[in-house]
Amino acid sequence: MNYFLSTLLSLFLLLTGTAYAETKHDIGIKKFKFTPAEITIKQGDTIRWTNNEKRQYHSVWFEKLGDPEPDYLFPGDFYEKTFNDIGDFPYRCGPHPKMTGLVHVVKARQQTAPNKKQSNQTSTKTSYKLLSVEDGDTLVIQYKGKPQRVQLIGIDAPEDTQNPKLNLDSSRKSINKNDLLEMGGLASEHLKALVKPDQEIFLKGDLTRKDKYGRLPAVVIKKEGESLNQRMVADGYALLLTRFPLNDTIKIDLKEAQKNAQENKKGLWGSHSELMQKWSQ
C-alpha cells in the first residue's frame, strides 16, 4: 500500500471510530540476515527492524509495493512499519538484494479507536533540563538523575565531527567531508540558538527504548509548545528521515516544512543549495 493510501486509511479509522489492536514485533538484522526472515502478524500490527550489525548498513525495502527505498539503517538504527492490509508482503535489503524477508498479515478483530489525545507513543508531562547541544539533531538532558543523549527523531542534520557516519555520508552522496562538516557546524549553531542549557524541555516518544548508542529517540518540545524537530527542518538545517517511526501527522508536517524550506531557500538551502540538493537525494 503506497503512502497516500496509507494516510487515507489512517484518516478513515479516526473518522469512523474503529481501529485495530496493535502489537509490536521485532526483527533483527545481523550477519546479512533478517531474523526471523518470515513472520505472521495480525492486521494493524507494527514491525520494528533493528540493525544489530557492528559496522554494516542495511535497509528494509518493500519494493513491490511501490515504496521508495527508506534511508539506510546504520548499526543501532531501527525502522518501523504498520500493516493495515491483509496479504503477503515480501521485502529486501536495498544495498544487499539477496537479503529477503516476508510478512504474512492475517485478519484481526476490530476495537474502538483510542481517544485522539492518546497515542502508542509515550507522551510525558515531565520536563527535563537541557544540559547541552551535541550537534544539529542530538541533545544531552538531565534524565533520571543522569546525563542522557536524545536524538531528535525523524530528522537528520549533517555531521559536525569526524565519525563513521560522516565517512559514509560523504561516500554515498559524493560530497566532500569538509563541506559536510561546515554544514554540520552551522546546523549545530542554529540548534544552540533555538534552545539553551538549563532550559526546560519535554519529550514525546517511546522512552522505553534506546538505540545502540544509548540515545532516546524523541520529539523534543520547548515549554511554549514548539517542536525542535520540526523547527530544524523548517529553518533549513535538517532533513526528514523516512526510516524513523513517525505518525502520519508528524511525517506530513516535516515533509511540508522541508518543501517550504527548500523553495524559500532557508538556512542551508540558501547558503549551500547545491550541496543540500545532493545530500537530500
C-alpha positions as CSV (number, residue, x, y, z in Angstrom):
1,M,0.0,0.0,0.0
2,N,1.5,3.3,-1.0
3,Y,2.0,6.3,1.3
4,F,-1.1,8.2,0.0
5,L,-3.4,5.2,0.6
6,S,-1.9,4.6,4.0
7,T,-2.6,8.2,5.0
8,L,-6.2,7.9,3.8
9,L,-6.8,4.7,5.7
10,S,-5.5,6.3,8.9
11,L,-7.9,9.2,8.5
12,F,-10.7,6.8,7.8
13,L,-10.1,4.9,11.0
14,L,-10.0,8.1,13.0
15,L,-13.3,9.3,11.5
16,T,-15.2,6.1,11.8
17,G,-14.0,5.4,15.4
18,T,-12.6,1.9,14.6
19,A,-9.0,0.7,14.7
20,Y,-7.1,-2.5,15.0
21,A,-5.5,-3.6,18.3
22,E,-1.8,-3.1,17.7
23,T,1.0,-5.4,18.7
24,K,4.7,-4.7,18.0
25,H,7.1,-7.4,16.6
26,D,10.9,-7.3,16.4
27,I,13.0,-8.4,13.6
28,G,16.8,-8.3,14.0
29,I,19.3,-7.7,11.2
30,K,22.7,-9.4,11.6
31,K,25.2,-11.3,9.5
32,F,23.3,-10.2,6.4
33,K,20.1,-11.9,7.5
34,F,16.6,-10.8,8.7
35,T,15.7,-12.8,11.8
36,P,13.1,-14.1,11.6
37,A,13.1,-14.0,7.8
38,E,9.4,-14.9,7.7
39,I,6.7,-13.7,10.1
40,T,3.0,-13.9,10.5
41,I,1.2,-10.9,12.2
42,K,-2.3,-9.5,12.6
43,Q,-3.8,-6.7,10.7
44,G,-2.8,-3.4,12.4
45,D,0.4,-4.8,13.9
46,T,3.7,-3.0,13.7
47,I,7.2,-4.5,13.0
48,R,10.4,-2.9,14.1
49,W,13.6,-3.9,12.2
50,T,16.8,-3.2,14.2
51,N,20.3,-3.2,12.6
52,N,22.4,-5.3,15.1
53,E,25.5,-5.3,12.9
54,K,28.7,-3.9,14.2
55,R,29.7,-2.0,11.0
56,Q,27.4,-2.8,8.1
57,Y,24.4,-0.7,7.0
58,H,21.2,-2.1,5.5
59,S,17.6,-1.0,4.5
60,V,14.1,-2.5,4.7
61,W,12.6,-2.1,1.2
62,F,9.0,-3.1,0.2
63,E,9.9,-2.6,-3.4
64,K,6.9,-4.5,-4.8
65,L,4.5,-2.1,-3.0
66,G,6.0,0.8,-4.9
67,D,7.5,2.2,-1.8
68,P,10.7,4.3,-2.2
69,E,13.7,2.8,-0.6
70,P,14.0,4.1,3.0
71,D,17.2,5.6,4.3
72,Y,19.9,3.2,5.3
73,L,19.9,1.8,8.8
74,F,23.3,2.2,10.5
75,P,24.3,-0.1,13.4
76,G,21.8,0.5,16.2
77,D,19.2,2.2,14.0
78,F,15.7,0.9,13.5
79,Y,12.8,1.1,11.1
80,E,9.1,0.6,11.8
81,K,6.1,-0.2,9.6
82,T,2.5,-0.8,10.4
83,F,0.5,-3.2,8.3
84,N,-3.2,-2.3,7.8
85,D,-3.8,-4.6,4.8
86,I,-4.2,-8.4,4.7
87,G,-1.9,-10.3,2.5
88,D,1.8,-11.3,1.9
89,F,4.4,-8.6,1.7
90,P,7.9,-9.5,0.5
91,Y,10.8,-7.1,1.1
92,R,14.5,-7.0,0.7
93,C,17.6,-5.0,1.7
94,G,18.3,-2.3,-0.9
95,P,22.1,-2.5,-0.9
96,H,22.1,-6.3,-0.5
97,P,19.3,-7.7,-2.7
98,K,19.9,-11.3,-1.6
99,M,18.7,-10.4,1.9
100,T,15.0,-11.0,1.7
101,G,12.0,-11.4,4.1
102,L,8.3,-12.0,4.0
103,V,5.5,-10.6,6.2
104,H,2.2,-12.5,6.3
105,V,-0.7,-10.3,7.6
106,V,-3.9,-12.0,8.7
107,K,-7.3,-10.6,9.7
108,A,-7.6,-9.1,13.2
109,R,-10.5,-8.2,15.4
110,Q,-11.5,-4.5,15.5
111,Q,-11.8,-2.4,18.6
112,T,-12.9,1.1,19.4
113,A,-10.2,3.6,18.4
114,P,-8.4,5.4,21.3
115,N,-9.0,9.0,22.1
116,K,-7.2,11.3,19.7
117,K,-5.1,12.6,22.6
118,Q,-3.9,9.1,23.3
119,S,-1.0,7.5,21.4
120,N,1.1,4.4,21.2
121,Q,4.0,6.7,21.9
122,T,4.9,7.7,25.5
123,S,3.9,11.3,25.9
124,T,5.3,12.8,29.1
125,K,4.2,15.8,31.0
126,T,7.5,15.8,32.8
127,S,10.0,18.5,31.9
128,Y,13.7,17.8,31.6
129,K,16.6,20.2,31.9
130,L,18.8,20.7,28.9
131,L,22.5,20.2,29.6
132,S,24.0,20.8,26.2
133,V,23.5,20.6,22.4
134,E,25.7,17.9,21.0
135,D,25.1,18.5,17.3
136,G,22.3,19.5,14.9
137,D,20.0,16.6,15.9
138,T,21.2,15.5,19.3
139,L,20.8,17.0,22.8
140,V,22.0,16.0,26.2
141,I,19.5,16.3,29.0
142,Q,19.2,15.5,32.7
143,Y,17.2,12.3,32.8
144,K,16.6,10.2,35.9
145,G,19.4,12.0,37.7
146,K,22.0,11.3,34.9
147,P,23.0,12.9,31.6
148,Q,21.1,11.3,28.7
149,R,21.6,11.8,25.0
150,V,18.4,12.5,23.0
151,Q,18.1,12.0,19.2
152,L,15.6,14.4,17.5
153,I,13.6,11.6,16.0
154,G,12.8,11.7,12.3
155,I,15.3,14.3,11.2
156,D,19.0,14.3,10.2
157,A,21.5,17.1,10.3
158,P,24.9,17.0,8.8
159,E,27.7,15.7,11.0
160,D,29.9,18.3,12.6
161,T,32.7,15.9,13.8
162,Q,34.8,13.2,12.2
163,N,33.0,9.8,12.6
164,P,31.9,6.7,10.6
165,K,28.6,8.3,9.6
166,L,30.4,11.3,8.1
167,N,32.6,9.0,6.1
168,L,29.5,7.0,4.8
169,D,27.5,10.2,4.0
170,S,30.5,11.6,2.1
171,S,30.8,8.4,0.1
172,R,27.1,7.8,-0.6
173,K,26.3,11.4,-1.5
174,S,29.7,12.2,-3.2
175,I,30.1,15.3,-1.0
176,N,33.5,16.4,0.4
177,K,33.8,15.7,4.1
178,N,34.9,19.3,4.8
179,D,31.8,20.6,3.1
180,L,29.6,18.3,5.3
181,L,31.5,19.4,8.4
182,E,30.9,23.0,7.5
183,M,27.2,22.5,7.1
184,G,27.1,20.4,10.3
185,G,28.7,23.2,12.2
186,L,26.1,25.6,11.0
187,A,23.3,23.2,11.9
188,S,24.7,22.8,15.4
189,E,25.0,26.5,15.9
190,H,21.4,27.0,14.8
191,L,20.1,24.4,17.3
192,K,22.1,26.1,20.0
193,A,20.4,29.4,19.2
194,L,16.9,27.7,19.5
195,V,17.5,26.1,22.9
196,K,19.8,27.0,25.7
197,P,21.4,25.0,28.6
198,D,19.2,24.8,31.7
199,Q,16.1,25.4,29.6
200,E,13.2,23.0,30.4
201,I,12.1,20.8,27.5
202,F,9.5,18.0,27.1
203,L,9.9,14.6,25.3
204,K,7.4,12.7,23.2
205,G,8.3,9.2,22.0
206,D,8.9,5.7,23.1
207,L,11.1,6.4,26.2
208,T,11.4,2.7,27.0
209,R,13.8,2.1,24.1
210,K,17.3,3.4,23.2
211,D,19.4,3.0,20.1
212,K,22.7,1.2,20.1
213,Y,24.5,4.4,21.1
214,G,22.3,4.8,24.2
215,R,20.2,7.7,22.8
216,L,16.5,8.2,23.3
217,P,14.8,9.0,20.0
218,A,12.0,11.5,20.7
219,V,10.2,14.6,19.6
220,V,11.6,17.4,21.7
221,I,9.2,20.1,22.6
222,K,10.0,23.5,24.1
223,K,8.0,24.9,27.0
224,E,6.0,27.1,24.7
225,G,4.9,24.1,22.7
226,E,7.3,24.3,19.7
227,S,8.8,21.1,18.3
228,L,12.6,21.4,17.8
229,N,12.4,18.5,15.3
230,Q,10.1,20.5,13.0
231,R,11.8,23.8,13.6
232,M,15.2,22.5,12.5
233,V,13.7,21.2,9.2
234,A,11.5,24.3,8.7
235,D,14.6,26.5,9.1
236,G,16.5,24.5,6.6
237,Y,19.2,22.9,8.8
238,A,17.9,19.3,8.8
239,L,16.1,16.8,6.6
240,L,13.2,14.4,7.1
241,L,14.3,10.8,7.7
242,T,11.8,8.3,6.5
243,R,13.2,5.3,8.3
244,F,12.1,6.5,11.8
245,P,8.7,5.6,13.2
246,L,6.5,8.7,13.0
247,N,2.8,9.0,12.9
248,D,1.3,10.4,9.7
249,T,0.6,13.9,11.1
250,I,4.2,14.5,12.2
251,K,5.6,13.0,9.0
252,I,3.4,15.1,6.8
253,D,4.3,18.2,8.8
254,L,8.0,17.6,8.4
255,K,7.7,16.8,4.7
256,E,5.8,20.1,4.2
257,A,8.3,22.0,6.3
258,Q,11.2,20.6,4.2
259,K,9.5,21.5,1.0
260,N,8.9,25.1,2.2
261,A,12.5,25.5,3.4
262,Q,13.8,24.3,0.1
263,E,11.5,26.5,-2.0
264,N,12.2,29.6,0.1
265,K,16.0,28.8,0.3
266,K,16.0,28.9,4.1
267,G,19.1,28.0,6.1
268,L,21.5,25.6,4.3
269,W,19.1,25.5,1.3
270,G,20.2,29.1,0.7
271,S,23.8,29.1,1.7
272,H,24.7,25.6,0.4
273,S,21.9,24.9,-2.0
274,E,23.8,22.5,-4.4
275,L,25.2,20.5,-1.5
276,M,21.8,20.3,0.2
277,Q,20.3,19.1,-3.0
278,K,22.9,16.3,-3.3
279,W,22.6,15.4,0.4
280,S,18.8,15.1,0.3
281,Q,18.8,12.7,-2.6
